[in-house]
Amino acid sequence: MILSAYSVFNVQLLLLSGIGQPYDPVANTGVIGRNYTYQTVSSVNGFFDNKKFNFNPFIGSGSIGMCIDEFNGDNFDHGPHGFVGGGYVGQVQTGARPIESTLTPPGTPKWGAAWKSAVRDNYLSTVKPGSGVHGSFYAYRDVYLDLDPTYKDRFGRPLLRMTIDFHENEVKQNRFLVDKFAEIIKAMGANQVAPQYRTMPFDMTIYQTTHLQGGAIMGADPKGSALNRYLQSWDVPNLFVLGASAFPQHAGYNPTGTVAALAFWAAAAIRNQYLKQPGPLVDA
């Protein structure tokens, strides 16, 4: 049996099925819902002279982007900055979404004739969101997933509940990365630079990413993880749980490449080991 219903739905289905012990943040016991992580993402909006610059924002794909990795992971000295982790700084032009690409300089009215004029004057000469910083988010005891005690879906099943907030580490990390990016945008010749910092408390009205991870993590010990190194459930050996729900932490990059690699790794183990001799592939 392969469960691959997206990160958070993997966790919801495991909880509804009673597979694995649900995580209790107070007692610090259980594994299903533990190590839920997000991603610390934000951007810098740069406004340039529209008589000198034309970025053609409606043209682009992610593959033409350029990323700077000097501030990711352990690529720099964290000592003076008061945080761990990091992320990449990227200028990635992926096309113009109708709402997202109507940026206006700070102080512009939110609607009306002045807003329309600002959108027209800045559309071609603005560095769009899509460029920005993607930072790590490490696991915390008070950030987790569980079944909602009140709300249910149309089948009467409890919805999945997320308990999450940024911590001081992510706020400091994000400010550091955003400030580095702002320096670059300014050096490019922007007339105005508008940093978009991530702050506490967590604001659900501001979209930042759908790269959700953790909740059914892989590990070497069933006391602290839901899956073994082959993404096989410690509790039900014929169940393999694929996806970013297996990630113990959230690094400074998007998860897709690693998710694909782990899926290939698990599939090879199922084909070459499990099917020949069904049972646990790692001793508990």
C-alpha positions as CSV (number, residue, x, y, z in Angstrom):
1,M,0.0,0.0,0.0
2,I,1.4,3.4,-1.0
3,L,0.1,6.5,0.6
4,S,0.9,9.6,-1.4
5,A,-1.9,12.1,-0.8
6,Y,0.3,15.3,-0.4
7,S,2.1,16.1,2.8
8,V,-0.7,17.2,5.1
9,F,-3.3,14.8,3.8
10,N,-0.8,11.9,4.4
11,V,-0.9,12.9,8.0
12,Q,-4.6,13.3,8.2
13,L,-5.2,9.9,6.7
14,L,-2.7,8.3,9.1
15,L,-4.5,9.9,12.0
16,L,-7.9,8.9,10.8
17,S,-6.7,5.4,10.3
18,G,-5.2,5.1,13.7
19,I,-1.7,4.2,12.3
20,G,1.1,5.4,14.5
21,Q,0.8,7.3,17.8
22,P,-0.5,10.9,17.4
23,Y,1.9,13.5,18.5
24,D,1.3,15.2,21.9
25,P,3.2,18.5,22.2
26,V,2.7,18.7,25.9
27,A,4.0,15.3,26.8
28,N,6.4,15.3,23.8
29,T,5.3,11.8,22.8
30,G,4.0,10.3,19.6
31,V,5.0,10.7,16.0
32,I,2.1,11.4,13.7
33,G,1.9,15.2,13.4
34,R,5.4,15.8,14.8
35,N,8.0,18.0,13.0
36,Y,5.5,19.9,10.9
37,T,7.5,22.6,9.0
38,Y,6.7,25.4,6.6
39,Q,9.0,27.7,4.6
40,T,10.1,31.2,5.3
41,V,9.5,33.1,2.1
42,S,9.3,36.8,1.2
43,S,10.5,39.2,-1.4
44,V,11.8,42.7,-2.2
45,N,9.8,44.9,-4.6
46,G,12.0,47.2,-6.7
47,F,10.6,50.1,-8.6
48,F,12.8,51.4,-11.5
49,D,12.7,54.4,-13.9
50,N,10.2,53.3,-16.6
51,K,12.0,55.3,-19.2
52,K,15.2,53.3,-18.8
53,F,14.0,49.8,-17.7
54,N,11.7,47.3,-19.3
55,F,11.6,43.8,-17.6
56,N,8.8,42.3,-19.8
57,P,7.2,40.6,-16.8
58,F,4.7,38.7,-18.9
59,I,7.6,36.6,-20.4
60,G,9.4,34.1,-18.3
61,S,9.8,30.6,-16.8
62,G,11.3,29.4,-13.6
63,S,14.2,27.9,-15.4
64,I,15.5,31.3,-16.5
65,G,15.9,32.4,-12.9
66,M,19.2,33.1,-11.1
67,C,19.7,32.1,-7.5
68,I,22.5,33.0,-5.0
69,D,23.4,30.3,-2.6
70,E,26.0,32.0,-0.5
71,F,23.5,32.5,2.4
72,N,22.0,29.0,2.4
73,G,22.6,26.4,5.0
74,D,26.1,26.5,6.4
75,N,27.6,28.5,3.5
76,F,28.3,31.5,5.8
77,D,29.2,32.3,9.4
78,H,26.0,32.6,11.4
79,G,27.8,33.7,14.6
80,P,27.2,37.5,14.3
81,H,23.6,37.1,13.2
82,G,21.8,35.2,16.0
83,F,20.0,32.5,13.9
84,V,20.6,29.1,12.3
85,G,19.6,28.0,8.9
86,G,19.4,30.2,5.8
87,G,18.1,30.2,2.3
88,Y,18.6,31.3,-1.3
89,V,18.2,34.8,-2.8
90,G,16.6,34.4,-6.2
91,Q,15.5,36.5,-9.2
92,V,13.0,34.2,-10.8
93,Q,10.6,35.5,-13.4
94,T,7.8,33.1,-13.9
95,G,5.3,35.2,-15.8
96,A,2.8,37.9,-14.7
97,R,-0.2,36.8,-12.6
98,P,-3.0,39.3,-13.0
99,I,-3.2,40.5,-9.4
100,E,0.4,39.7,-8.1
101,S,2.0,41.7,-10.9
102,T,0.2,44.9,-10.3
103,L,2.7,46.3,-7.9
104,T,2.8,49.9,-7.0
105,P,5.3,52.0,-5.0
106,P,4.8,52.6,-1.3
107,G,2.3,55.4,-0.6
108,T,0.1,54.6,-3.7
109,P,-3.7,54.5,-3.0
110,K,-5.2,51.0,-2.9
111,W,-7.8,51.8,-5.5
112,G,-9.0,54.5,-7.9
113,A,-7.5,56.6,-10.7
114,A,-4.2,57.1,-8.9
115,W,-3.8,53.4,-8.4
116,K,-4.6,52.7,-12.0
117,S,-2.0,55.2,-13.2
118,A,0.6,53.7,-10.8
119,V,0.0,50.2,-12.2
120,R,0.3,51.5,-15.7
121,D,3.5,53.5,-15.1
122,N,5.3,50.7,-13.1
123,Y,4.1,47.5,-14.7
124,L,7.1,47.0,-17.1
125,S,9.7,48.5,-14.8
126,T,9.1,46.7,-11.5
127,V,10.9,43.6,-10.1
128,K,8.0,41.3,-9.4
129,P,7.3,38.9,-6.5
130,G,8.4,35.5,-7.8
131,S,11.8,36.9,-7.1
132,G,12.7,36.7,-3.5
133,V,14.2,34.7,-0.7
134,H,13.3,31.1,0.3
135,G,14.5,30.3,3.8
136,S,14.6,27.2,6.0
137,F,12.1,26.5,8.7
138,Y,13.2,24.0,11.4
139,A,10.9,21.9,13.6
140,Y,9.6,23.1,16.9
141,R,7.8,21.3,19.7
142,D,4.8,23.7,19.4
143,V,4.4,23.5,15.6
144,Y,2.4,20.4,14.7
145,L,-0.6,18.8,13.0
146,D,-3.6,17.1,14.6
147,L,-7.2,16.4,14.0
148,D,-9.5,19.3,14.5
149,P,-11.9,18.8,17.4
150,T,-14.7,20.9,15.9
151,Y,-14.6,21.1,12.1
152,K,-15.3,18.1,9.8
153,D,-15.5,17.4,6.1
154,R,-18.6,16.4,4.1
155,F,-18.0,12.8,5.1
156,G,-18.0,13.6,8.8
157,R,-14.2,13.1,9.2
158,P,-12.3,15.6,11.3
159,L,-10.3,18.1,9.3
160,L,-6.6,18.5,9.8
161,R,-5.6,21.3,12.1
162,M,-2.3,23.2,11.8
163,T,-0.8,24.8,14.8
164,I,2.0,27.1,13.6
165,D,3.8,30.3,14.1
166,F,7.2,31.7,13.1
167,H,9.8,31.9,15.8
168,E,12.5,34.5,16.4
169,N,15.0,32.4,14.5
170,E,12.9,32.6,11.3
171,V,12.2,36.3,11.7
172,K,15.9,37.1,12.1
173,Q,16.9,34.8,9.2
174,N,14.3,36.3,7.0
175,R,15.3,39.9,7.8
176,F,19.0,39.0,7.0
177,L,18.1,37.5,3.6
178,V,15.7,40.2,2.6
179,D,18.2,42.9,3.5
180,K,20.8,41.2,1.3
181,F,18.4,41.0,-1.6
182,A,17.4,44.7,-1.1
183,E,21.1,45.6,-1.4
184,I,21.1,43.8,-4.8
185,I,17.9,45.5,-6.0
186,K,19.3,48.9,-5.0
187,A,22.6,48.2,-6.8
188,M,20.6,47.3,-10.0
189,G,19.4,50.9,-10.1
190,A,16.0,50.9,-8.4
191,N,14.5,54.2,-7.5
192,Q,12.6,52.7,-4.7
193,V,13.1,49.4,-2.7
194,A,10.3,48.0,-0.7
195,P,11.4,45.0,1.5
196,Q,8.6,42.5,2.4
197,Y,9.6,41.0,5.8
198,R,8.1,38.0,7.5
199,T,6.9,38.8,11.0
200,M,5.1,37.3,13.9
201,P,2.4,36.3,14.5
202,F,1.8,34.2,11.4
203,D,-0.5,36.0,8.9
204,M,-2.7,33.6,7.0
205,T,-3.9,36.4,4.7
206,I,-0.5,36.7,3.0
207,Y,0.3,33.8,0.7
208,Q,3.9,32.7,0.7
209,T,4.2,29.0,-0.2
210,T,2.4,25.6,-0.4
211,H,5.6,23.7,0.4
212,L,4.4,22.0,3.6
213,Q,6.6,19.3,5.1
214,G,6.8,16.9,8.0
215,G,4.1,15.3,10.1
216,A,5.0,11.7,9.2
217,I,8.8,11.9,9.3
218,M,11.5,9.3,8.5
219,G,14.1,8.4,11.0
220,A,16.2,5.7,12.6
221,D,14.1,5.2,15.7
222,P,10.3,4.5,15.9
223,K,10.1,6.5,19.1
224,G,10.8,9.7,17.2
225,S,9.7,9.0,13.6
226,A,6.8,7.5,11.7
227,L,8.7,5.9,8.9
228,N,12.0,4.1,8.4
229,R,14.7,5.1,5.9
230,Y,12.7,3.4,3.1
231,L,9.5,5.5,3.9
232,Q,8.0,2.3,5.3
233,S,5.7,2.7,8.3
234,W,7.2,1.4,11.5
235,D,3.7,0.2,12.6
236,V,2.3,-1.3,9.4
237,P,5.0,-2.8,7.3
238,N,3.0,-3.1,4.1
239,L,2.4,0.7,4.1
240,F,4.8,3.1,2.5
241,V,4.2,6.9,2.9
242,L,5.7,9.0,0.1
243,G,6.0,12.8,0.0
244,A,7.5,15.7,1.8
245,S,5.6,14.6,5.0
246,A,8.7,12.4,5.5
247,F,11.1,15.4,5.8
248,P,12.3,15.9,9.4
249,Q,13.2,19.6,8.7
250,H,12.6,22.1,6.0
251,A,15.8,23.3,4.3
252,G,16.3,26.5,2.3
253,Y,15.1,25.0,-1.0
254,N,11.8,23.8,-2.4
255,P,11.2,20.1,-1.7
256,T,10.3,18.7,-5.2
257,G,13.7,17.3,-6.2
258,T,14.2,15.5,-2.9
259,V,10.6,14.2,-2.9
260,A,11.2,12.6,-6.3
261,A,14.5,11.1,-5.2
262,L,13.0,9.6,-2.1
263,A,10.1,8.2,-4.1
264,F,12.6,6.5,-6.4
265,W,14.5,5.2,-3.4
266,A,11.3,3.8,-1.8
267,A,10.1,2.2,-5.1
268,A,13.5,0.5,-5.5
269,A,13.3,-0.9,-2.0
270,I,9.7,-2.1,-2.6
271,R,10.6,-3.8,-5.8
272,N,14.0,-5.2,-4.9
273,Q,13.5,-6.1,-1.3
274,Y,10.0,-5.9,0.1
275,L,8.2,-7.9,-2.7
276,K,10.8,-10.7,-2.4
277,Q,10.4,-10.9,1.3
278,P,7.5,-8.9,2.7
279,G,8.0,-7.5,6.2
280,P,10.0,-4.7,8.0
281,L,13.0,-3.6,5.9
282,V,14.6,-2.1,9.0
283,D,14.6,-3.6,12.5
284,A,12.9,-1.4,15.0
